[in-house]
Amino acid sequence: MTATVTHLWRMLVWGRRLARHGALRPFETPKAPFAIRAVARVARIGTGAPETPDFAAGLAAVGPAAVKLGQALATRPDLIGLEAATDLVRLQDSLPPLPFAEMEAVLNASYANGSWRDRFTSIDEVAVGAASMAQVHRGVTTDGRQVAIKMLRPGIEARLADAIDTYEWAAGHIELLGGEFARLRPRAVIATFKSWTEAELDLRREASNASELAEAVLGEPDFVVPGIDWARSSRRVLVIDWIAGIKMGDTAALAALDFDRRKLAEVLVHGFLAQAIANGFFHADMHQGNLFVIPPTEHHGARLGVIDFGIMGRINRRARMYLAEILYGLVTGNYKRVAEIHFEAGYVPPHHSVGAFATALRAVGEPIRGKRAKDVNITQLLDGLFGITRSFDMAVQPHLLLLQKTMVMVEGVALTLDPQVNMWEVAEPYVRDWVRDEMGPEAIIADAIVENTRTLGQLPRLLRQWVAANPIPGAAPEGPPLPPLPVRRTARWSTGWVVLASGLGAAAVWLLQ
């Protein structure tokens, strides 16, 4: 267990580095508690801190864990403010790479014979990308395939573990302050961040993420997820197919490429919906640096490629159904149903009024209905939404915030492809069809049958556990186990009839309703 004095010392060192970039200025406002204002002002004495906070540079100065935390906080404008969240998006940019000699040691240590040359014919020594935890080099395998080789930076595990330990300590103390601090759930933020980093520190998990994502978008053939070279990948090394495309952020190269921008924007939106709504597993970091336009060929048009599968989101089926209904309700202006879903899902405490909540949603939704994304004031929209969450005591849902951040990111990228695209118009048919398919009578009956079958399957185990925990008084002492009674065939037949009856019962209930 790390000593409190160690946590405090780290916080002081980090605070001084943040102060040099003006990143503590927001804590000097009159709204902040006096003790926090005093610490923030003292920390920047003699630093020459700029008047405008540079949050991204401040976190970069603190270290790689802070960079990753900044990327996580960029998804929480409700917690840190929209201005700070917008600035933290810059942390997606590349960092200076380490020399290849240092990374080569990581690569060699990952293979049994201690050398990468038996698996690759060549590796470019100049990195094609570098981040806080890893960097990527281009290579050619011994069987002639072009691949991207991602390697963890040396010593990154220990540095992240120490930093996260202190983050957890600080978040726990902040949440104890209660009020708004408790509602924003800083410990949940750090827990989400910790799960991200743990996944990113094992590149085999990132490989699994990519493999699962590829299955999720099988119905979108123009949304390309690179294949995994499992034989050459390990915990610290990931080898995937090279995507020969133009990075989405290279506007000049895209302008020179002839392709259907509207269609590719639709591919992006539909690919995201296939992940989030249909499968509940989505790429949560789809910024321009992780997306590529694959030029058209004589066989097919332009396609969209995605990389970097370290940050992924997952939502269960019930939450996806709520989400789909909420999206469809907002698109069609059915605010009453959207409000009801929030209460059914437990997002809003029951002592509030459904009607009042629907009216509050209308105040935010109506001004943007029918408008294109470029005509919507995102600041006013988010301020309105955050105001609703505070007024109605809504507990923060980290998985939904991650999804919300990704949706905003996808919409921004779609606009770079086609400035006239309206994400809601593109999404509406997909969401409408999904809601119809998943909430129609056939789906309801199928869900009831599956749920009842699973419950019935648990009954023998539960009965055995109950008998073991509640022996019958006066029963004969235990002896050798008795042979099973010859009722297996009858039991199967009876279970089948019970399952059929439960399905018919569910159908009858649905029809009556």
C-alpha positions in Angstrom: 0.0 0.0 0.0 1.5 3.3 -1.0 1.9 5.8 1.9 -0.2 8.9 2.0 3.0 11.1 2.0 4.0 9.5 -1.3 0.6 10.3 -2.9 0.8 13.9 -1.6 4.4 14.3 -2.9 3.3 13.1 -6.3 0.3 15.5 -6.3 2.6 18.4 -5.4 5.1 17.6 -8.2 2.3 17.1 -10.8 0.5 20.2 -9.6 3.7 22.3 -10.1 4.1 21.0 -13.7 0.4 21.7 -14.5 0.7 25.2 -13.0 3.5 26.1 -15.4 1.1 25.7 -18.2 -1.8 27.5 -16.5 -3.7 24.2 -16.2 -4.7 25.0 -12.5 -6.2 28.4 -13.3 -9.8 27.0 -13.4 -9.3 26.1 -9.7 -8.7 29.7 -8.8 -12.3 30.8 -9.4 -14.5 31.9 -6.5 -16.6 28.8 -7.0 -13.7 26.6 -5.8 -13.2 25.9 -2.1 -10.8 28.3 -0.4 -8.2 25.6 0.3 -8.1 24.5 -3.4 -7.9 28.2 -4.6 -5.0 28.8 -2.3 -3.1 25.7 -3.4 -3.6 26.5 -7.1 -2.3 30.1 -6.7 0.7 29.1 -4.6 1.6 26.3 -7.2 2.0 28.8 -10.0 4.1 31.4 -8.2 7.2 32.0 -10.3 6.2 29.8 -13.1 5.2 32.4 -15.7 2.0 30.5 -16.3 0.0 31.7 -19.4 -3.4 33.4 -18.9 -5.0 30.8 -21.2 -4.7 27.3 -19.7 -2.9 24.8 -21.9 -4.3 21.6 -20.4 -2.9 19.3 -23.0 0.7 20.5 -22.6 0.4 20.4 -18.8 -0.7 16.8 -18.8 2.0 15.9 -21.3 4.5 17.4 -18.9 3.3 15.2 -16.1 3.8 11.9 -17.9 2.3 9.2 -20.0 -0.3 8.2 -17.4 -1.5 11.8 -17.3 -1.8 11.8 -21.1 -4.0 8.8 -21.0 -6.0 10.3 -18.2 -6.4 13.5 -20.3 -7.8 11.4 -23.1 -10.3 9.8 -20.7 -11.3 13.3 -19.3 -11.9 14.5 -22.8 -15.0 12.3 -22.7 -16.2 14.1 -19.6 -17.1 17.7 -20.4 -19.6 17.6 -17.6 -16.8 17.0 -15.2 -14.1 19.3 -16.4 -16.0 21.8 -18.7 -16.4 21.9 -22.4 -13.4 24.2 -23.0 -11.0 21.9 -21.2 -12.4 18.8 -22.8 -12.0 20.4 -26.3 -8.4 21.3 -25.5 -7.6 17.8 -24.3 -8.5 16.4 -27.7 -5.1 17.6 -28.8 -3.6 14.7 -26.8 -4.5 12.5 -29.7 -1.6 14.0 -31.6 1.6 12.0 -32.0 4.4 12.2 -29.5 8.2 12.0 -30.2 9.1 8.4 -30.8 11.9 6.5 -29.0 14.9 5.4 -31.0 14.4 2.1 -32.8 17.3 0.5 -30.9 15.3 0.8 -27.6 12.1 -0.6 -29.3 14.1 -3.4 -31.0 15.0 -4.7 -27.5 11.3 -4.9 -26.7 10.7 -6.7 -30.0 13.5 -9.2 -29.5 12.4 -10.0 -26.0 9.0 -10.9 -27.2 10.2 -13.9 -29.3 11.5 -17.2 -28.1 14.8 -17.1 -30.0 15.4 -13.5 -29.1 15.4 -12.1 -32.6 12.8 -10.6 -34.8 14.6 -11.4 -38.0 13.2 -14.9 -38.3 9.7 -13.4 -38.6 10.2 -10.2 -40.5 12.4 -9.5 -43.6 12.5 -5.8 -42.7 11.3 -3.1 -40.3 11.4 0.6 -40.9 13.4 2.2 -38.2 11.5 5.5 -38.4 8.2 5.1 -36.5 5.0 5.9 -38.4 3.3 6.9 -35.1 4.0 7.3 -31.5 1.8 7.7 -28.4 2.3 7.8 -24.7 2.3 4.0 -24.3 3.5 2.6 -27.6 4.8 3.3 -31.0 4.2 1.8 -34.4 6.7 0.8 -37.2 6.0 -0.5 -40.6 7.4 -3.9 -41.6 7.4 -6.8 -44.0 6.8 -10.4 -42.8 8.9 -13.3 -44.1 5.9 -14.3 -46.2 5.8 -10.9 -47.9 2.9 -9.2 -46.2 3.0 -5.5 -45.3 2.2 -5.1 -41.6 2.1 -2.5 -38.8 4.1 -3.5 -35.7 3.0 -1.9 -32.5 5.3 -2.1 -29.4 4.9 -1.0 -25.8 7.4 1.5 -24.6 10.0 0.1 -22.1 9.0 0.5 -18.4 5.5 1.9 -19.2 3.7 -0.7 -16.9 5.4 0.4 -13.7 5.0 4.2 -14.4 1.3 3.7 -15.1 0.7 1.6 -12.0 2.2 4.2 -9.7 0.3 7.0 -11.3 -3.1 5.2 -11.2 -2.5 4.3 -7.6 -2.4 8.0 -6.7 -5.3 8.8 -9.0 -7.5 6.3 -7.1 -6.4 7.8 -3.8 -7.2 11.3 -4.9 -10.6 10.4 -6.5 -11.7 8.7 -3.3 -10.9 11.8 -1.2 -12.7 14.0 -3.7 -15.8 11.9 -3.8 -16.0 12.1 0.0 -16.7 15.8 -0.3 -20.2 14.8 -1.4 -22.7 17.0 -3.3 -21.7 17.7 -6.9 -18.4 15.8 -6.4 -20.3 12.6 -5.5 -22.8 13.0 -8.4 -19.9 13.2 -10.9 -18.5 10.0 -9.6 -14.7 10.6 -9.9 -13.9 7.1 -8.7 -15.9 5.7 -11.6 -13.9 7.9 -13.9 -10.7 6.5 -12.6 -12.0 3.0 -12.6 -12.9 3.3 -16.3 -9.5 4.9 -17.0 -7.8 2.0 -15.2 -9.7 -0.6 -17.2 -8.6 1.2 -20.4 -5.0 1.2 -19.5 -4.9 -2.4 -18.3 -6.4 -3.4 -21.6 -3.9 -1.3 -23.5 -0.9 -2.8 -21.6 -1.7 -6.2 -23.0 -1.6 -6.0 -26.7 -3.2 -9.5 -27.0 -6.4 -7.9 -25.7 -6.2 -5.2 -28.3 -5.8 -7.9 -30.9 -8.9 -9.6 -29.5 -10.8 -6.3 -29.6 -9.9 -5.9 -33.3 -11.0 -9.5 -34.0 -14.4 -9.0 -32.2 -14.9 -5.6 -33.9 -14.3 -7.2 -37.3 -17.1 -9.6 -36.6 -19.4 -6.8 -35.4 -19.1 -5.0 -38.8 -19.3 -7.9 -41.1 -22.5 -6.4 -42.5 -20.7 -3.3 -43.5 -18.1 -4.5 -46.1 -16.8 -1.0 -46.7 -15.8 -0.6 -43.1 -12.4 -2.3 -42.9 -10.8 -3.7 -39.8 -7.3 -5.0 -40.3 -6.5 -8.7 -39.8 -4.4 -9.9 -36.8 -1.2 -11.8 -37.2 -1.6 -13.9 -34.1 1.6 -15.9 -34.6 3.7 -12.8 -34.5 1.8 -10.9 -31.7 2.3 -11.1 -28.0 1.6 -9.2 -24.8 4.0 -6.4 -25.7 3.9 -6.6 -29.5 0.9 -6.4 -31.9 1.2 -7.2 -35.6 -1.7 -6.3 -37.9 -2.3 -5.9 -41.6 -1.1 -2.6 -43.1 -3.9 -0.3 -44.3 -2.8 1.3 -47.5 -4.9 4.5 -47.2 -4.9 8.2 -46.6 -5.2 9.3 -43.0 -8.5 11.2 -42.5 -6.6 14.2 -41.1 -4.7 14.7 -44.3 -7.2 17.1 -45.9 -4.9 18.0 -48.8 -4.5 14.4 -49.9 -8.2 13.7 -49.5 -9.0 16.8 -51.6 -6.9 15.3 -54.4 -8.7 11.9 -54.2 -11.8 11.3 -56.3 -14.4 9.4 -54.3 -18.0 9.5 -53.1 -17.7 11.6 -49.9 -21.4 11.3 -49.0 -21.4 7.5 -49.3 -18.2 7.2 -47.2 -19.8 9.4 -44.5 -22.8 7.0 -44.5 -20.4 4.1 -44.2 -18.8 5.7 -41.1 -22.2 6.3 -39.4 -23.6 2.9 -40.3 -20.4 1.2 -39.2 -20.6 2.9 -35.8 -24.3 2.1 -35.4 -23.6 -1.6 -36.3 -21.0 -1.6 -33.5 -22.8 0.3 -30.8 -26.5 -0.4 -31.4 -26.5 -3.8 -33.0 -23.6 -5.5 -31.2 -23.0 -3.4 -28.1 -19.2 -3.3 -28.7 -17.7 -0.2 -30.3 -14.5 1.5 -31.1 -14.4 4.4 -28.7 -11.5 6.4 -30.2 -12.6 7.0 -33.8 -10.8 10.3 -34.3 -9.2 11.4 -37.6 -5.8 9.9 -36.7 -7.3 6.4 -36.4 -9.3 6.5 -39.6 -8.1 6.0 -43.2 -9.7 6.4 -46.6 -8.8 3.4 -48.7 -8.7 4.7 -52.4 -11.3 3.2 -54.8 -10.2 0.5 -57.2 -11.8 -1.0 -60.3 -13.6 -3.6 -58.1 -15.1 -1.3 -55.5 -15.4 2.3 -54.3 -13.5 4.0 -51.5 -13.6 2.2 -48.2 -13.0 3.2 -44.6 -10.2 1.7 -42.5 -9.8 1.9 -38.7 -6.9 1.2 -36.4 -6.0 1.4 -32.7 -8.3 -0.9 -30.7 -7.1 -0.1 -27.2 -10.1 2.0 -26.1 -13.3 0.1 -26.7 -16.8 0.5 -25.3 -19.4 -2.1 -24.3 -23.0 -1.8 -23.4 -25.5 -4.7 -22.7 -28.5 -5.4 -24.7 -31.0 -3.8 -22.4 -29.0 -0.6 -22.4 -28.8 -0.7 -26.2 -32.6 -1.0 -26.4 -33.0 2.0 -24.1 -30.4 3.9 -26.2 -32.1 3.0 -29.5 -35.5 4.2 -28.2 -33.9 7.4 -26.9 -32.2 8.1 -30.2 -35.3 7.4 -32.2 -37.5 9.4 -29.8 -35.2 12.4 -30.1 -35.1 12.2 -33.9 -38.9 12.0 -34.1 -39.6 14.5 -31.3 -41.3 12.0 -29.0 -39.9 13.5 -25.8 -42.5 11.9 -23.5 -41.3 8.4 -24.5 -37.6 9.5 -24.1 -38.5 10.7 -20.6 -40.2 7.4 -19.8 -37.2 5.4 -20.9 -34.9 7.4 -18.6 -37.2 6.5 -15.6 -37.6 2.9 -16.7 -33.8 2.5 -17.0 -33.3 4.1 -13.6 -31.3 7.0 -15.0 -33.6 9.5 -13.2 -34.6 9.1 -9.6 -38.3 8.2 -9.3 -39.3 11.2 -7.1 -39.0 13.4 -10.2 -41.8 14.1 -12.6 -41.8 12.3 -16.0 -43.7 15.2 -17.5 -41.3 17.8 -16.2 -38.4 15.8 -17.5 -40.0 15.5 -21.0 -40.5 19.3 -21.0 -36.8 19.8 -20.1 -35.8 17.5 -22.9 -38.0 19.4 -25.4 -36.3 22.6 -24.5 -33.0 21.1 -25.6 -34.1 19.0 -28.5 -36.5 21.3 -30.4 -34.0 24.0 -31.2 -31.8 21.5 -33.1 -34.4 19.4 -34.8 -34.0 19.4 -38.6 -30.7 21.4 -38.4 -27.5 20.1 -39.8 -24.7 19.5 -37.4 -22.7 22.4 -38.6 -25.6 24.7 -37.7 -25.9 23.4 -34.1 -24.2 25.3 -31.3 -22.7 22.3 -29.5 -21.7 24.4 -26.5 -25.3 25.5 -25.9 -26.5 21.9 -26.5 -24.2 20.4 -24.0 -24.8 23.1 -21.4 -28.5 22.3 -21.7 -28.0 18.6 -21.3 -25.7 19.0 -18.3 -28.2 21.4 -16.8 -30.8 18.7 -17.1 -28.6 16.0 -15.4 -28.0 18.4 -12.5 -31.6 19.5 -12.1 -32.9 15.9 -12.1 -30.2 14.3 -10.0 -29.1 12.0 -12.8 -26.1 9.8 -11.7 -23.4 9.8 -14.4 -23.3 6.7 -16.5 -19.7 6.3 -17.6 -20.4 3.8 -20.4 -23.0 6.1 -21.9 -20.7 9.1 -21.6 -18.1 7.1 -23.6 -20.7 6.3 -26.2 -21.8 10.0 -26.3 -18.2 11.1 -26.8 -17.7 8.6 -29.6 -20.9 9.8 -31.3 -19.8 13.4 -31.3 -16.4 12.3 -32.6 -18.0 10.2 -35.4 -20.2 13.1 -36.4 -17.2 15.5 -36.6 -15.3 13.1 -38.9 -18.5 12.6 -41.0 -18.6 16.4 -41.5 -15.0 16.4 -42.7 -16.1 13.9 -45.4 -19.3 15.7 -46.3 -20.0 19.1 -44.8 -23.7 18.7 -45.8 -24.3 15.4 -44.0 -26.8 15.2 -41.3 -25.9 12.4 -39.0 -29.4 12.1 -37.6 -30.9 11.7 -41.0 -28.4 9.0 -41.9 -28.9 7.2 -38.5 -32.7 7.4 -38.4 -33.5 4.5 -40.8 -31.0 2.3 -39.2 -32.2 3.0 -35.7 -35.9 2.7 -36.7 -35.3 -0.7 -38.3 -33.3 -2.0 -35.3 -36.0 -0.9 -32.9 -38.7 -2.6 -35.0 -36.7 -5.8 -35.3 -35.6 -5.9 -31.6 -38.9 -4.8 -30.0 -41.4 -6.4 -32.3 -43.6 -9.4 -31.3 -41.3 -12.0 -32.6 -38.3 -10.6 -30.7 -40.4 -10.3 -27.4 -41.5 -13.9 -27.7 -38.0 -15.1 -28.5 -36.5 -13.2 -25.5 -39.2 -14.7 -23.2 -38.5 -18.2 -24.4 -34.7 -17.8 -24.0 -35.0 -16.2 -20.5 -37.4 -18.8 -19.2 -35.3 -21.7 -20.7 -32.3 -20.4 -18.9 -34.2 -20.0 -15.6 -35.6 -23.6 -15.9 -32.1 -24.9 -16.6 -30.9 -23.4 -13.3 -33.7 -25.1 -11.2 -32.0 -28.5 -10.6 -28.8 -26.8 -9.4 -30.7 -24.4 -7.1 -32.7 -27.3 -5.7 -29.6 -29.3 -4.9 -28.0 -26.3 -3.2 -31.2 -25.8 -1.1 -31.3 -29.4 -0.1 -27.7 -29.4 0.9 -28.1 -26.3 3.0 -31.4 -27.5 4.6 -31.1 -31.2 5.5 -34.4 -32.8 6.5 -34.6 -33.5 10.3 -34.6 -37.2 11.2 -33.4 -38.3 7.7 -31.3 -41.4 7.5 -27.6 -40.9 7.6 -25.8 -40.5 4.4 -24.8 -43.7 2.7 -23.4 -44.6 -0.7 -25.1 -42.6 -3.5 -28.2 -44.1 -4.9 -28.4 -44.9 -8.6 -30.3 -42.3 -10.7 -33.9 -42.9 -11.2 -34.9 -43.7 -14.8 -36.8 -40.5 -15.4 -34.4 -38.7 -17.7 -36.5 -39.1 -20.8 -39.7 -38.0 -19.0 -37.9 -35.0 -17.5 -36.7 -33.8 -20.9 -40.2 -34.2 -22.4 -41.7 -32.2 -19.5 -39.1 -29.5 -19.8 -39.9 -29.1 -23.4 -43.6 -28.7 -22.7 -42.8 -26.1 -20.0 -40.6 -24.1 -22.3 -43.3 -24.2 -25.0 -46.0 -23.2 -22.5 -43.8 -20.3 -21.2 -43.3 -19.1 -24.8 -47.1 -19.3 -25.5 -47.7 -17.5 -22.2 -45.4 -14.7 -23.1 -47.1 -14.4 -26.5 -50.5 -14.2 -24.8 -49.3 -11.6 -22.4 -47.9 -9.5 -25.2 -51.1 -9.8 -27.3 -53.2 -8.8 -24.3 -51.0 -5.8 -23.7 
